Amino acid sequence: MRATLNELAADLATGKITSSQLVEGSLARIADETGEGARAFVKVHADKARTAAKAADDLRKAGLTPSRFAGIPIAVKDLFDLAGDPTPAGSKVLANAAPAETDAPAIARLKAAGFIVVGRNNMTEFAFSGVGINPHYGTPANAYDRATGRIPGGSSSGAAVSVADGMAAAAIGSDTGGSCRIPAALCGIVGYKPTASTVPLKGALPLSFTLDSIGPLANSVDCCASLHEILSGTSLDGEAARSVAGLRIAVPQSVVFDGIEPHVAKTFEAALQRLADAGAIVTEIPLREFEMVGRINGKGGFPAPEALSWHRDLLEEHGEQYDPRVRARILRAKEQTAADYIDMLHLRRTYIEETNRAISAYDVLAMPTVPMVAPAIAALEADNDLFVKTNLTLLRNPALINMLDGCSISLPAHAEGEAPVGLMLAAAGGRDAALFANARAVEAALRGR
C-alpha cells in the first residue's frame, strides 16, 4: 500500500526515513525506464529537489521545520507557475514562453510548508479533456493493466499516475469539469475538487474562470484534507469526526447511471451496501435538476468561450501547433452568441438554487465518479468519434458538481486487483469541512476500519 502523508510525516519525525531518502526514491521511480515517468512528467527538478531535501533534513535536526510535512516530495500539474520555468500547460505553443517570475500562490503555500516539488506533471493540453491523451509529450499509462495501456484520465493525467506509481507522495491538479476526480477514479487514488473560491487561482493557466478550481490527488482522504488546508489557508478543525452510522446519503437517479458499465455498477452497489450495513441511511432521489446541465453545456458551456477569450491570439498565430481535438473544442465557442452566454449564467444560477434546495436534507450525494473502466489509449487515439464520446461520458458526472459550485471527492471503491472504480461524494459549495469529515467516515467503512 502507498504511504499517506501522515505516515510519511511520522517516519520523518522519528528518523525512520529522511527527506533525502524520500526524494531519491521519488526520482528513481521517475527515472525508471520500465515505468511511466517519462510520460507522467514534462520536467523533473532533480537538482532543486535534492537541495531542498538536504535543507529539510538539516532543519528537522535543528527542530526548525515549518510543518510536519516538510521534506515530502510532491508533483505539480504543468499549468501552475513555478518561478524560473515557463508554464506550457501541456502544449508546444507555450513551451518556450518566458519563465514565471514567481510561484503560483497555491504552490508557494505548499513550499512554505516544506513540501518539495520534484517536477511538473504532464496533462491534457490546456486542460481541455477528461481523457488524458497528449499528442505532444505522450500519454502516461494507467497503473492498472499496463499490458493493455489504458488512459489515465484527464486533464490531471500525469498527476494521477505519479501518485499511483509512487513517484510522488501527492500531486496538485486543477478541476474544471472533473480533472482531479476523473484521473483519481481511473487510477485508483483519491482526488478532491474544492469549492472553487477557497484556493487562489492566480498563477494557474485558466481554462474556464467560471468553473476552474485547484485540488489535490493523493492516497487518502486525510492526505487531501491536509493539502487542502495548506492550499486554501484555512482550517478544517471546526467539524467533529463523523461516523457512517446515521449518515444521510442521497443517490441521484437522473443522468449519473446512464450507460454505466457492469463492473462499475456492481462495485458502486457493493460500496453502498457496505455503507448501509454500517448504519448509513441511503436514499435514492430523482434529482432531475441534473438534467439542466446538458442544456447549459449545449453549445460548449462555459469553457469554450472563456478559453477562446484567452487563446484567441495564440490560435490565430499558432493554431496548427494545438492538439486538433483541443483546438476544435475551443473553437466551438463561435457557435455561441453573447445572448447564449448570458442565458447560461441565468440558467446556472437557477440550477444552483434548485439543486441545493433539493439536496439540503442530506449530508452527501453519492454517485459513480465515472461510469466506465479506463479504456485503451490506442483505441481512442485511432477513433475520433470514440474519443469524443468517451470524453463526454467521463466528464458528465463530475461536471455536475463544478456547475453546482460544490465540493466533491472521489474515493477508490474497488477491491484490490480489480479495475479501479471511483465513488464520488459531493456537497453544496462552502461545505468542504463537512464533506471531508463525512468522506473520512466513508473511507474507513469501505476499508473495513
PyMOL commands that set and color helices and strands:
alter all, ss='L'
color gray80, all
select helices_A, chain A and resi 5-14+19-31+37-40+46-61+105-112+125-127+157-164+181-187+196-198+221-232+262-277+288-296+303-321+324-335+338-359+377-382+384-404+432-446
alter helices_A, ss='H'
color red, helices_A
select strands_A, chain A and resi 41-44+73-77+116-121+170-174+190-193+214-218+248-252+281-285+364-368+407-412+422-427
alter strands_A, ss='S'
color yellow, strands_A
deselect
rebuild
show_as cartoon
